[in-house]
Amino acid sequence: MSIDKTSTPAAGETAVENPEAAAAAVTAVDPRLLVREQGLAGYLGEFKRKMKAGELGSIPVVIGLIVICVVFQSLNSAFLSAQNISDITVTMVGTGMISVGIVFVLLLGEIDLSVGSVSGASSAIAAVLAVNQGWPEWAAVLFAVVAGAAIGAAHGFFFAVLGAPAFAVTLAGLLFWLGFMLQTLGENGTINLDSEGFIGKLTTYFFTDVAAAYGLAAVVTAVFFITSFLGNRRREAAGVPSRPMSDTLLRTGLLAVVSFAAAFMYNEYKGLPLATVIFLVFLVGTDFVLRRTSYGRKVFALGGSVEASRRAGINVTAVRISVFAISGGFAAIGGLFLASKIASANQSAGTGDLLMNAIAAAVIGGTSLFGGRGRTWNALLGVLVIVSIQYGLQLESIAEPVKYMITAGVLLTTVVIDSITRKTQKTAGRA
């Protein structure tokens, strides 16, 4: 009996049935790496690849912001004035803070309808403690934020432990905490805050030294470049595709242009707003938590598949409760900024279009309604779009009903894009 010696690999060797396919697999190059070799053509090819795969990211909202600026500046030259830009970036902070908490909830594929009322209740708590009870304002603020987080955790308990739908739980919370706020404020319905106090300074204090704005711009640019460079080095050391240095330098250059242009505009008015600095700090911190910690990975995992997360050993209940606590805490922080803007806590706090704007900001900025995709920076982009539209229409003396309709149109467009993107990713096998 003859034995075919070529059919069995020697010890320690691996049989290769198709050498050509194996060679092609070894030489396959990640499409992103072609950018470095092909220059502008490579960037265009990469853009087309992302469009086909549904990886739009923040591209639509950035384009939208540019269009908004061009349109309103052509209608009124005051739109891009230093004062208007400063006013926009201060006004957006209250709603933006609430929207950051909404991003966490949306990443789970859930919704929190109580954030408006929680923000109003928290501002009422802080006002009563600071004005009526004589507490130091910093202590009243801390207590209000903790109270907001506790309220959110309570909502999370009903949802995660008792199994009640988040929509129903937070809708009940919307009504309950609205009533609580009205009860707390009393018959007068308004508690005036000290405009020179801790809360009042949140939106009225400016760093007048020109070095503050330019220094922040330089720090932001340097930190971005260093983290990108070190991240690329780690990826290269691990043998995974990384961005070419030219790409990193291009991104850093664009960020530097935007940062120093904003610093210049701030210094042309009153200086760097404290509110904007605080907002950026929270955005950086929450983005780090979501992208660089195990907790953030758990949040994304739950948004992808609850059952798979549970089988992977993730404490689903604890993560869900914590996410709603974060939402409540940021609602409280946002409520304090909104109270600071008008130097009072009143019965209209947390009502009107605040809830819808906070949710819309997260969605418009690029956070998916279906869970599992989004960043806290989306809140910044989305609230910039909303507040810019509001200020632009206000400069043109457009009636309030039209503002609502235009904002609704922007939100609907964003949701449609999100749905199409999700379908495209399923077709491409990425969902």
Helices and strands as residue ranges (DSSP letters): G 5-7, H 19-27, G 31-33, H 34-38, H 40-53, H 59-75, H 82-107, H 115-127, I 128-132, H 137-160, H 166-185, E 190-192, H 198-204, E 206-207, H 210-238, H 245-268, E 272-273, H 274-292, H 294-304, H 306-311, H 316-342, E 344-346, H 354-365, H 377-395, H 400-427
